[in-house]
């Protein structure tokens, strides 16, 4: 299982996917299209999302 870190803001959110060394981050708009773009990158059998509190 890989943990995906997500940092949510009002207008955008950032995801951090683990890589060989460190993480790869991507920024998305915090709207329906941005969320859909992010979700297609997830593998339900591999990824587990973690949000800040």
PDB file of N, CA, C, O and CB in Angstrom:
ATOM      1  N   UNK A   1       0.840  -1.171   0.000  1.00  0.00           N
ATOM      2  CA  UNK A   1       0.000   0.000   0.000  1.00  0.00           C
ATOM      3  C   UNK A   1       0.887   1.237   0.000  1.00  0.00           C
ATOM      4  O   UNK A   1       1.903   1.286   0.693  1.00  0.00           O
ATOM      5  CB  UNK A   1      -0.957  -0.003   1.211  1.00  0.00           C
ATOM      6  N   UNK A   2       0.495   2.226  -0.779  1.00  0.00           N
ATOM      7  CA  UNK A   2       1.194   3.515  -0.802  1.00  0.00           C
ATOM      8  C   UNK A   2       0.266   4.586  -0.230  1.00  0.00           C
ATOM      9  O   UNK A   2      -0.922   4.642  -0.551  1.00  0.00           O
ATOM     10  CB  UNK A   2       1.649   3.890  -2.257  1.00  0.00           C
ATOM     11  N   UNK A   3       0.841   5.429   0.622  1.00  0.00           N
ATOM     12  CA  UNK A   3       0.072   6.514   1.211  1.00  0.00           C
ATOM     13  C   UNK A   3       0.271   7.771   0.378  1.00  0.00           C
ATOM     14  O   UNK A   3       1.400   8.150   0.069  1.00  0.00           O
ATOM     15  CB  UNK A   3       0.487   6.755   2.684  1.00  0.00           C
ATOM     16  N   UNK A   4      -0.830   8.412   0.019  1.00  0.00           N
ATOM     17  CA  UNK A   4      -0.829   9.645  -0.754  1.00  0.00           C
ATOM     18  C   UNK A   4      -1.212  10.770   0.194  1.00  0.00           C
ATOM     19  O   UNK A   4      -2.308  10.763   0.754  1.00  0.00           O
ATOM     20  CB  UNK A   4      -1.810   9.565  -1.982  1.00  0.00           C
ATOM     21  N   UNK A   5      -0.325  11.731   0.378  1.00  0.00           N
ATOM     22  CA  UNK A   5      -0.610  12.880   1.231  1.00  0.00           C
ATOM     23  C   UNK A   5      -1.343  13.947   0.428  1.00  0.00           C
ATOM     24  O   UNK A   5      -0.986  14.228  -0.717  1.00  0.00           O
ATOM     25  CB  UNK A   5       0.693  13.453   1.837  1.00  0.00           C
ATOM     26  N   UNK A   6      -2.366  14.538   1.033  1.00  0.00           N
ATOM     27  CA  UNK A   6      -3.145  15.580   0.361  1.00  0.00           C
ATOM     28  C   UNK A   6      -3.255  16.782   1.282  1.00  0.00           C
ATOM     29  O   UNK A   6      -3.646  16.658   2.443  1.00  0.00           O
ATOM     30  CB  UNK A   6      -4.559  15.062  -0.040  1.00  0.00           C
ATOM     31  N   UNK A   7      -2.903  17.951   0.750  1.00  0.00           N
ATOM     32  CA  UNK A   7      -3.008  19.219   1.471  1.00  0.00           C
ATOM     33  C   UNK A   7      -4.099  20.031   0.785  1.00  0.00           C
ATOM     34  O   UNK A   7      -3.950  20.411  -0.376  1.00  0.00           O
ATOM     35  CB  UNK A   7      -1.628  20.001   1.494  1.00  0.00           C
ATOM     36  N   UNK A   8      -5.196  20.302   1.492  1.00  0.00           N
ATOM     37  CA  UNK A   8      -6.358  20.973   0.931  1.00  0.00           C
ATOM     38  C   UNK A   8      -6.331  22.463   1.262  1.00  0.00           C
ATOM     39  O   UNK A   8      -6.091  22.850   2.405  1.00  0.00           O
ATOM     40  CB  UNK A   8      -7.650  20.334   1.452  1.00  0.00           C
ATOM     41  N   UNK A   9      -6.578  23.284   0.259  1.00  0.00           N
ATOM     42  CA  UNK A   9      -6.752  24.734   0.440  1.00  0.00           C
ATOM     43  C   UNK A   9      -8.079  25.130  -0.202  1.00  0.00           C
ATOM     44  O   UNK A   9      -8.756  24.297  -0.804  1.00  0.00           O
ATOM     45  CB  UNK A   9      -5.550  25.550  -0.190  1.00  0.00           C
ATOM     46  N   UNK A  10      -8.439  26.379  -0.075  1.00  0.00           N
ATOM     47  CA  UNK A  10      -9.728  26.845  -0.598  1.00  0.00           C
ATOM     48  C   UNK A  10      -9.819  26.676  -2.114  1.00  0.00           C
ATOM     49  O   UNK A  10     -10.830  26.184  -2.614  1.00  0.00           O
ATOM     50  CB  UNK A  10      -9.948  28.313  -0.227  1.00  0.00           C
ATOM     51  N   UNK A  11      -8.798  27.069  -2.844  1.00  0.00           N
ATOM     52  CA  UNK A  11      -8.867  27.071  -4.304  1.00  0.00           C
ATOM     53  C   UNK A  11      -8.086  25.949  -4.979  1.00  0.00           C
ATOM     54  O   UNK A  11      -8.213  25.741  -6.186  1.00  0.00           O
ATOM     55  CB  UNK A  11      -8.373  28.369  -4.813  1.00  0.00           C
ATOM     56  N   UNK A  12      -7.283  25.229  -4.208  1.00  0.00           N
ATOM     57  CA  UNK A  12      -6.464  24.167  -4.812  1.00  0.00           C
ATOM     58  C   UNK A  12      -6.146  23.106  -3.758  1.00  0.00           C
ATOM     59  O   UNK A  12      -6.404  23.288  -2.569  1.00  0.00           O
ATOM     60  CB  UNK A  12      -5.145  24.752  -5.416  1.00  0.00           C
ATOM     61  N   UNK A  13      -5.577  21.992  -4.230  1.00  0.00           N
ATOM     62  CA  UNK A  13      -5.048  20.993  -3.318  1.00  0.00           C
ATOM     63  C   UNK A  13      -3.813  20.367  -3.951  1.00  0.00           C
ATOM     64  O   UNK A  13      -3.670  20.323  -5.173  1.00  0.00           O
ATOM     65  CB  UNK A  13      -6.116  19.912  -2.982  1.00  0.00           C
ATOM     66  N   UNK A  14      -2.935  19.890  -3.093  1.00  0.00           N
ATOM     67  CA  UNK A  14      -1.664  19.312  -3.529  1.00  0.00           C
ATOM     68  C   UNK A  14      -1.625  17.859  -3.081  1.00  0.00           C
ATOM     69  O   UNK A  14      -1.944  17.544  -1.934  1.00  0.00           O
ATOM     70  CB  UNK A  14      -0.444  20.112  -2.957  1.00  0.00           C
ATOM     71  N   UNK A  15      -1.233  16.980  -3.993  1.00  0.00           N
ATOM     72  CA  UNK A  15      -1.056  15.574  -3.639  1.00  0.00           C
ATOM     73  C   UNK A  15       0.423  15.232  -3.691  1.00  0.00           C
ATOM     74  O   UNK A  15       1.173  15.778  -4.500  1.00  0.00           O
ATOM     75  CB  UNK A  15      -1.869  14.651  -4.585  1.00  0.00           C
ATOM     76  N   UNK A  16       0.830  14.324  -2.821  1.00  0.00           N
ATOM     77  CA  UNK A  16       2.228  13.875  -2.768  1.00  0.00           C
ATOM     78  C   UNK A  16       2.255  12.356  -2.888  1.00  0.00           C
ATOM     79  O   UNK A  16       1.853  11.641  -1.971  1.00  0.00           O
ATOM     80  CB  UNK A  16       2.930  14.342  -1.442  1.00  0.00           C
ATOM     81  N   UNK A  17       2.737  11.873  -4.041  1.00  0.00           N
ATOM     82  CA  UNK A  17       2.862  10.444  -4.297  1.00  0.00           C
ATOM     83  C   UNK A  17       4.295  10.015  -4.003  1.00  0.00           C
ATOM     84  O   UNK A  17       5.230  10.679  -4.450  1.00  0.00           O
ATOM     85  CB  UNK A  17       2.467  10.099  -5.764  1.00  0.00           C
ATOM     86  N   UNK A  18       4.495   8.924  -3.261  1.00  0.00           N
ATOM     87  CA  UNK A  18       5.856   8.456  -2.985  1.00  0.00           C
ATOM     88  C   UNK A  18       6.556   8.003  -4.269  1.00  0.00           C
ATOM     89  O   UNK A  18       5.944   7.389  -5.143  1.00  0.00           O
ATOM     90  CB  UNK A  18       5.827   7.304  -1.966  1.00  0.00           C
ATOM     91  N   UNK A  19       7.820   8.312  -4.360  1.00  0.00           N
ATOM     92  CA  UNK A  19       8.669   7.894  -5.488  1.00  0.00           C
ATOM     93  C   UNK A  19       9.903   7.217  -4.922  1.00  0.00           C
ATOM     94  O   UNK A  19      10.032   7.075  -3.706  1.00  0.00           O
ATOM     95  CB  UNK A  19       9.067   9.112  -6.400  1.00  0.00           C
ATOM     96  N   UNK A  20      10.805   6.801  -5.788  1.00  0.00           N
ATOM     97  CA  UNK A  20      12.022   6.108  -5.338  1.00  0.00           C
ATOM     98  C   UNK A  20      12.739   6.890  -4.242  1.00  0.00           C
ATOM     99  O   UNK A  20      13.119   6.332  -3.213  1.00  0.00           O
ATOM    100  CB  UNK A  20      12.973   5.881  -6.519  1.00  0.00           C
ATOM    101  N   UNK A  21      12.917   8.173  -4.474  1.00  0.00           N
ATOM    102  CA  UNK A  21      13.564   9.046  -3.493  1.00  0.00           C
ATOM    103  C   UNK A  21      12.640  10.228  -3.231  1.00  0.00           C
ATOM    104  O   UNK A  21      12.555  11.138  -4.056  1.00  0.00           O
ATOM    105  CB  UNK A  21      14.973   9.529  -3.991  1.00  0.00           C
ATOM    106  N   UNK A  22      11.962  10.227  -2.117  1.00  0.00           N
ATOM    107  CA  UNK A  22      11.091  11.338  -1.763  1.00  0.00           C
ATOM    108  C   UNK A  22       9.694  11.201  -2.337  1.00  0.00           C
ATOM    109  O   UNK A  22       9.141  10.105  -2.428  1.00  0.00           O
ATOM    110  CB  UNK A  22      11.695  12.623  -2.225  1.00  0.00           C
ATOM    111  N   UNK A  23       9.135  12.344  -2.724  1.00  0.00           N
ATOM    112  CA  UNK A  23       7.763  12.396  -3.198  1.00  0.00           C
ATOM    113  C   UNK A  23       7.672  13.226  -4.468  1.00  0.00           C
ATOM    114  O   UNK A  23       8.507  14.092  -4.728  1.00  0.00           O
ATOM    115  CB  UNK A  23       6.842  12.969  -2.120  1.00  0.00           C
ATOM    116  N   UNK A  24       6.643  12.940  -5.251  1.00  0.00           N
ATOM    117  CA  UNK A  24       6.317  13.732  -6.429  1.00  0.00           C
ATOM    118  C   UNK A  24       5.009  14.453  -6.127  1.00  0.00           C
ATOM    119  O   UNK A  24       4.009  13.810  -5.809  1.00  0.00           O
ATOM    120  CB  UNK A  24       6.205  12.837  -7.728  1.00  0.00           C
ATOM    121  N   UNK A  25       5.004  15.778  -6.222  1.00  0.00           N
ATOM    122  CA  UNK A  25       3.802  16.536  -5.903  1.00  0.00           C
ATOM    123  C   UNK A  25       3.139  17.076  -7.165  1.00  0.00           C
ATOM    124  O   UNK A  25       3.794  17.363  -8.167  1.00  0.00           O
ATOM    125  CB  UNK A  25       4.135  17.682  -4.953  1.00  0.00           C
ATOM    126  N   UNK A  26       1.824  17.202  -7.080  1.00  0.00           N
ATOM    127  CA  UNK A  26       1.025  17.791  -8.154  1.00  0.00           C
ATOM    128  C   UNK A  26      -0.029  18.678  -7.517  1.00  0.00           C
ATOM    129  O   UNK A  26      -0.558  18.360  -6.452  1.00  0.00           O
ATOM    130  CB  UNK A  26       0.367  16.690  -9.058  1.00  0.00           C
ATOM    131  N   UNK A  27      -0.331  19.788  -8.170  1.00  0.00           N
ATOM    132  CA  UNK A  27      -1.342  20.719  -7.680  1.00  0.00           C
ATOM    133  C   UNK A  27      -2.548  20.688  -8.608  1.00  0.00           C
ATOM    134  O   UNK A  27      -2.406  20.660  -9.831  1.00  0.00           O
ATOM    135  CB  UNK A  27      -0.770  22.155  -7.573  1.00  0.00           C
ATOM    136  N   UNK A  28      -3.738  20.695  -8.010  1.00  0.00           N
ATOM    137  CA  UNK A  28      -4.996  20.628  -8.752  1.00  0.00           C
ATOM    138  C   UNK A  28      -5.913  21.747  -8.268  1.00  0.00           C
ATOM    139  O   UNK A  28      -5.804  22.202  -7.129  1.00  0.00           O
ATOM    140  CB  UNK A  28      -5.678  19.234  -8.579  1.00  0.00           C
ATOM    141  N   UNK A  29      -6.809  22.182  -9.134  1.00  0.00           N
ATOM    142  CA  UNK A  29      -7.840  23.122  -8.708  1.00  0.00           C
ATOM    143  C   UNK A  29      -8.811  22.389  -7.791  1.00  0.00           C
ATOM    144  O   UNK A  29      -9.112  21.215  -8.005  1.00  0.00           O
ATOM    145  CB  UNK A  29      -8.584  23.743  -9.934  1.00  0.00           C
ATOM    146  N   UNK A  30      -9.290  23.079  -6.785  1.00  0.00           N
ATOM    147  CA  UNK A  30     -10.250  22.499  -5.856  1.00  0.00           C
ATOM    148  C   UNK A  30     -11.656  22.699  -6.408  1.00  0.00           C
ATOM    149  O   UNK A  30     -12.471  23.426  -5.839  1.00  0.00           O
ATOM    150  CB  UNK A  30     -10.114  23.130  -4.443  1.00  0.00           C
ATOM    151  N   UNK A  31     -11.919  22.035  -7.532  1.00  0.00           N
ATOM    152  CA  UNK A  31     -13.235  22.040  -8.156  1.00  0.00           C
ATOM    153  C   UNK A  31     -13.489  20.642  -8.722  1.00  0.00           C
ATOM    154  O   UNK A  31     -12.634  19.763  -8.609  1.00  0.00           O
ATOM    155  CB  UNK A  31     -13.337  23.141  -9.277  1.00  0.00           C
ATOM    156  N   UNK A  32     -14.636  20.437  -9.320  1.00  0.00           N
ATOM    157  CA  UNK A  32     -15.010  19.119  -9.804  1.00  0.00           C
ATOM    158  C   UNK A  32     -14.007  18.565 -10.816  1.00  0.00           C
ATOM    159  O   UNK A  32     -13.640  17.393 -10.743  1.00  0.00           O
ATOM    160  CB  UNK A  32     -16.385  19.172 -10.423  1.00  0.00           C
ATOM    161  N   UNK A  33     -13.564  19.393 -11.752  1.00  0.00           N
ATOM    162  CA  UNK A  33     -12.596  18.925 -12.752  1.00  0.00           C
ATOM    163  C   UNK A  33     -11.258  18.558 -12.129  1.00  0.00           C
ATOM    164  O   UNK A  33     -10.652  17.559 -12.516  1.00  0.00           O
ATOM    165  CB  UNK A  33     -12.387  19.988 -13.816  1.00  0.00           C
ATOM    166  N   UNK A  34     -10.786  19.350 -11.170  1.00  0.00           N
ATOM    167  CA  UNK A  34      -9.528  19.052 -10.500  1.00  0.00           C
ATOM    168  C   UNK A  34      -9.602  17.755  -9.712  1.00  0.00           C
ATOM    169  O   UNK A  34      -8.658  16.965  -9.716  1.00  0.00           O
ATOM    170  CB  UNK A  34      -9.142  20.191  -9.583  1.00  0.00           C
ATOM    171  N   UNK A  35     -10.713  17.538  -9.040  1.00  0.00           N
ATOM    172  CA  UNK A  35     -10.899  16.316  -8.261  1.00  0.00           C
ATOM    173  C   UNK A  35     -10.946  15.100  -9.180  1.00  0.00           C
ATOM    174  O   UNK A  35     -10.335  14.073  -8.886  1.00  0.00           O
ATOM    175  CB  UNK A  35     -12.186  16.401  -7.419  1.00  0.00           C
ATOM    176  N   UNK A  36     -11.666  15.213 -10.284  1.00  0.00           N
ATOM    177  CA  UNK A  36     -11.731  14.102 -11.243  1.00  0.00           C
ATOM    178  C   UNK A  36     -10.352  13.790 -11.813  1.00  0.00           C
ATOM    179  O   UNK A  36      -9.993  12.622 -11.960  1.00  0.00           O
ATOM    180  CB  UNK A  36     -12.707  14.433 -12.384  1.00  0.00           C
ATOM    181  N   UNK A  37      -9.578  14.823 -12.135  1.00  0.00           N
ATOM    182  CA  UNK A  37      -8.230  14.626 -12.662  1.00  0.00           C
ATOM    183  C   UNK A  37      -7.363  13.876 -11.663  1.00  0.00           C
ATOM    184  O   UNK A  37      -6.596  12.990 -12.042  1.00  0.00           O
ATOM    185  CB  UNK A  37      -7.588  15.971 -13.010  1.00  0.00           C
ATOM    186  N   UNK A  38      -7.483  14.228 -10.392  1.00  0.00           N
ATOM    187  CA  UNK A  38      -6.725  13.543  -9.344  1.00  0.00           C
ATOM    188  C   UNK A  38      -7.172  12.091  -9.190  1.00  0.00           C
ATOM    189  O   UNK A  38      -6.337  11.191  -9.099  1.00  0.00           O
ATOM    190  CB  UNK A  38      -6.879  14.281  -8.011  1.00  0.00           C
ATOM    191  N   UNK A  39      -8.471  11.862  -9.160  1.00  0.00           N
ATOM    192  CA  UNK A  39      -8.996  10.521  -8.889  1.00  0.00           C
ATOM    193  C   UNK A  39      -8.594   9.495  -9.941  1.00  0.00           C
ATOM    194  O   UNK A  39      -8.411   8.324  -9.609  1.00  0.00           O
ATOM    195  CB  UNK A  39     -10.496  10.572  -8.794  1.00  0.00           C
ATOM    196  N   UNK A  40      -8.452   9.902 -11.193  1.00  0.00           N
ATOM    197  CA  UNK A  40      -8.074   8.931 -12.229  1.00  0.00           C
ATOM    198  C   UNK A  40      -6.636   8.436 -12.043  1.00  0.00           C
ATOM    199  O   UNK A  40      -6.258   7.415 -12.618  1.00  0.00           O
ATOM    200  CB  UNK A  40      -8.232   9.558 -13.623  1.00  0.00           C
ATOM    201  N   UNK A  41      -5.837   9.142 -11.251  1.00  0.00           N
ATOM    202  CA  UNK A  41      -4.454   8.727 -10.994  1.00  0.00           C
ATOM    203  C   UNK A  41      -4.342   7.696  -9.877  1.00  0.00           C
ATOM    204  O   UNK A  41      -3.273   7.124  -9.663  1.00  0.00           O
ATOM    205  CB  UNK A  41      -3.614   9.933 -10.648  1.00  0.00           C
ATOM    206  N   UNK A  42      -5.438   7.456  -9.167  1.00  0.00           N
ATOM    207  CA  UNK A  42      -5.410   6.538  -8.037  1.00  0.00           C
ATOM    208  C   UNK A  42      -5.690   5.104  -8.469  1.00  0.00           C
ATOM    209  O   UNK A  42      -6.484   4.855  -9.377  1.00  0.00           O
ATOM    210  CB  UNK A  42      -6.419   6.969  -6.989  1.00  0.00           C
ATOM    211  N   UNK A  43      -5.030   4.179  -7.808  1.00  0.00           N
ATOM    212  CA  UNK A  43      -5.278   2.753  -7.967  1.00  0.00           C
ATOM    213  C   UNK A  43      -5.891   2.280  -6.649  1.00  0.00           C
ATOM    214  O   UNK A  43      -5.212   2.258  -5.622  1.00  0.00           O
ATOM    215  CB  UNK A  43      -3.947   1.953  -8.330  1.00  0.00           C
ATOM    216  N   UNK A  44      -7.157   1.904  -6.671  1.00  0.00           N
ATOM    217  CA  UNK A  44      -7.867   1.542  -5.435  1.00  0.00           C
ATOM    218  C   UNK A  44      -7.209   0.408  -4.674  1.00  0.00           C
ATOM    219  O   UNK A  44      -7.339   0.331  -3.452  1.00  0.00           O
ATOM    220  CB  UNK A  44      -9.282   1.161  -5.753  1.00  0.00           C
ATOM    221  N   UNK A  45      -6.509  -0.472  -5.367  1.00  0.00           N
ATOM    222  CA  UNK A  45      -5.878  -1.593  -4.685  1.00  0.00           C
ATOM    223  C   UNK A  45      -4.498  -1.237  -4.128  1.00  0.00           C
ATOM    224  O   UNK A  45      -3.920  -2.018  -3.373  1.00  0.00           O
ATOM    225  CB  UNK A  45      -5.760  -2.767  -5.633  1.00  0.00           C
ATOM    226  N   UNK A  46      -3.963  -0.064  -4.492  1.00  0.00           N
ATOM    227  CA  UNK A  46      -2.610   0.310  -4.090  1.00  0.00           C
ATOM    228  C   UNK A  46      -2.553   1.559  -3.208  1.00  0.00           C
ATOM    229  O   UNK A  46      -1.750   1.609  -2.276  1.00  0.00           O
ATOM    230  CB  UNK A  46      -1.773   0.530  -5.310  1.00  0.00           C
ATOM    231  N   UNK A  47      -3.371   2.548  -3.477  1.00  0.00           N
ATOM    232  CA  UNK A  47      -3.243   3.864  -2.833  1.00  0.00           C
ATOM    233  C   UNK A  47      -4.225   4.043  -1.670  1.00  0.00           C
ATOM    234  O   UNK A  47      -5.367   3.586  -1.704  1.00  0.00           O
ATOM    235  CB  UNK A  47      -3.462   4.970  -3.862  1.00  0.00           C
ATOM    236  N   UNK A  48      -3.724   4.727  -0.651  1.00  0.00           N
ATOM    237  CA  UNK A  48      -4.527   5.107   0.508  1.00  0.00           C
ATOM    238  C   UNK A  48      -4.259   6.588   0.749  1.00  0.00           C
ATOM    239  O   UNK A  48      -3.111   6.979   0.957  1.00  0.00           O
ATOM    240  CB  UNK A  48      -4.181   4.227   1.788  1.00  0.00           C
ATOM    241  N   UNK A  49      -5.298   7.414   0.725  1.00  0.00           N
ATOM    242  CA  UNK A  49      -5.133   8.861   0.863  1.00  0.00           C
ATOM    243  C   UNK A  49      -5.172   9.293   2.318  1.00  0.00           C
ATOM    244  O   UNK A  49      -5.967   8.790   3.112  1.00  0.00           O
ATOM    245  CB  UNK A  49      -6.210   9.594   0.079  1.00  0.00           C
ATOM    246  N   UNK A  50      -4.293  10.239   2.655  1.00  0.00           N
ATOM    247  CA  UNK A  50      -4.183  10.779   4.007  1.00  0.00           C
ATOM    248  C   UNK A  50      -4.307  12.291   3.909  1.00  0.00           C
ATOM    249  O   UNK A  50      -3.596  12.929   3.132  1.00  0.00           O
ATOM    250  CB  UNK A  50      -2.832  10.360   4.693  1.00  0.00           C
ATOM    251  N   UNK A  51      -5.213  12.864   4.700  1.00  0.00           N
ATOM    252  CA  UNK A  51      -5.433  14.311   4.705  1.00  0.00           C
ATOM    253  C   UNK A  51      -4.951  14.904   6.013  1.00  0.00           C
ATOM    254  O   UNK A  51      -4.942  14.245   7.053  1.00  0.00           O
ATOM    255  CB  UNK A  51      -6.921  14.643   4.483  1.00  0.00           C
ATOM    256  N   UNK A  52      -4.550  16.168   5.936  1.00  0.00           N
ATOM    257  CA  UNK A  52      -4.179  16.862   7.164  1.00  0.00           C
ATOM    258  C   UNK A  52      -5.435  17.194   7.955  1.00  0.00           C
ATOM    259  O   UNK A  52      -6.530  17.257   7.397  1.00  0.00           O
ATOM    260  CB  UNK A  52      -3.372  18.147   6.854  1.00  0.00           C
ATOM    261  N   UNK A  53      -5.275  17.403   9.246  1.00  0.00           N
ATOM    262  CA  UNK A  53      -6.428  17.740  10.097  1.00  0.00           C
ATOM    263  C   UNK A  53      -6.282  19.166  10.552  1.00  0.00           C
ATOM    264  O   UNK A  53      -7.135  19.672  11.280  1.00  0.00           O
ATOM    265  CB  UNK A  53      -6.544  16.784  11.322  1.00  0.00           C
TER     266      UNK A  53
END
